[in-house]
Amino acid sequence: LSQLPGWSVRPDGSIVIATGNDDALGLYRCTPYNSYGTAGESRPTRVLLKDPPAFTVRPKEEYFQEVGRGLVIPCAARGDPPPTITWVKVGSVGKSSAQVDGNSSLILHPLIKEQHGVWECTATNQVASVTTATSVHVLGTSPHAVTNVSVLPLLLAANISWEPGFDGGYFQRFSVWYTPLVRYPPRAHHDWVSLSVPAGSQHLLVENLQPDTSYQFSVLAQNKLGSGPFSQIVTSVPRGFPVTTVPPEPPAMTVHVFLSPPRALVANETVRGVLLRWDPPARASVALSGYALELRQDKGGWEVLERSIPGTDTQVLVPGLIKDAFYEFRLVAFAGSYISDPSNTVNVSTAGMEVYPARTQLPELLPQPVLAGVIGGICFLSVAVIFSTMAACIMNRRRAARVRKRRQDPPLVFSP
């Protein structure tokens, strides 16, 4: 072994070959021995030299193609034994929709928005695996989601920054959406507020926030083809004013108001409309002021139908629903300036019902006093038009009679 450069024997008897070449090819046997001799040779082992994969054709760094068209990305490698070529999209979950032809080229046809991103070509054999990557840009789509959204809490404000995603081949704008996380909201839901971002900017300062209140932030990208997906939601708490050293005032007496929602709201069909019944709130630490009835039609937004139901009532009649529609009703209770959570929701469908004749939308859009005034005005105009027509007919008849009489009278003759 001393005659072979880079060859050595370890204390445990293993042979180390620093550089594999043709000198290492062949059969090897190991013979252990000591002062008493040897038990014989080991079974022979053969050393073979194999080549790791090496790319003969690499894909370009970037490819740009319109959505819906086809894209072929070549990739080839050699080795001993011949390597296997596989394609995978970086960051994809599950099996990708990649197709490979007989030349190990990636086939993307038709090209879709989800195939935008980094693709890796990997060549593998028994010796090693090698990988090369390329970026596919799909043009003519809505923007991709922004990434790395961060929120820097400031005094009653927050600075939101992000990294834009691919714009789909068109100029894109951004908007920041945020909403407070209220523990006990005044309504059953809360709305998001959106702020437009100046063109070309990748950050926005959101001001006039409440101190010590958690807010959720998200960023939306838009181009001429539409909106992309919202970014991940980031939660942050703006800083409040620093605490002063003024001695605290004695704690004031706090009055805990308990006002549970109305209970057991049910709907019954009658010949005059839908009759809603309910039970009063189970807990009310102050006198009940009244109820407000809310409804929404066909999964739309909630609207207040009646806000002045007396607190002593436990039922209300809802007439004049539109036929072949789906309604949802719920109640809230009032006690002074306090409002309860909504009651349970009841569903009413007027599909196929004969007790609800089809009505116009006029009574729902105009209050009854205004509606009465409109109808009275229409009636007055109708009567005025009738009288004007009759007067015109009488005058025409009189004028025609005078003309006929003038024609019948003999002409006057004057002689000199």
Secondary structure, 3 states (H helix, E strand, C coil): CCCCCCEEECCCCCEEECCCCHHHCEEECCCCCECCECCCCCCCEEECCCEEEEEEECCCCEEEEECCCCEEECCEEEEECCCEEEEEECCCCCCCCCEECCCCCEEECCCCHHHCEEEEEEEECCCCEEEEEEEEEEECCCCCCCEEEEEEEEECEEEEEEECCCCCCCCCEEEEEEEECCCCCCCCCCCCEEEECCCCCCEEEECCCCCCCCEEEEEEEEECCEECCCCCCEEECCECCCCCCCCCCCCCCCCCCCECCCEEEEEEEECCEEEEEEECCCCECCCCCEEEEEEEECCCCCEEEEEEEECCCCEEEECCCCCCCEEEEEEEEEECCEECCCCCCEEEECCCCCCCCCCCCHHHHCCHHHHHHHHHHHHHHHHHHHHHHHHHHHHHHHHHHHHHHHHHCCCCCCCC
